């Protein structure tokens, strides 16, 4: 599956577009805000036997993978998060079946890190974002 298939609705570039600050700065801010909710959903995905490897898709447009769990428009944030799994990524061809085991070797503990597939118009990549330390 090509990245274009995940982003069916690209916004028209504006004439007065300025060189923006990296969108990853706003993503980090949103992930901090979303961390508790994402962790709770990761635990549910594992506990319900859906997958041992949850993946969260972060995007600013419409994508066709996963199930929306945090909507940027409803939450007045910059990024929407969708819940998915490694298995869905293999099924959709984002992770090649022959590369799945290699991917899982590098997959970090979902109790400590959220696995995030970040999609921007220039491309997409996996990141691991640590959950904040428990408040004592």
Beta strands, then each sheet from edge to edge (+ up, - down):
strand 1: 54-59
strand 2: 67-70
strand 3: 80-85
strand 4: 113-120
strand 5: 123-130
sheet 1: 2+ 3- 1+ 4+ 5-
end
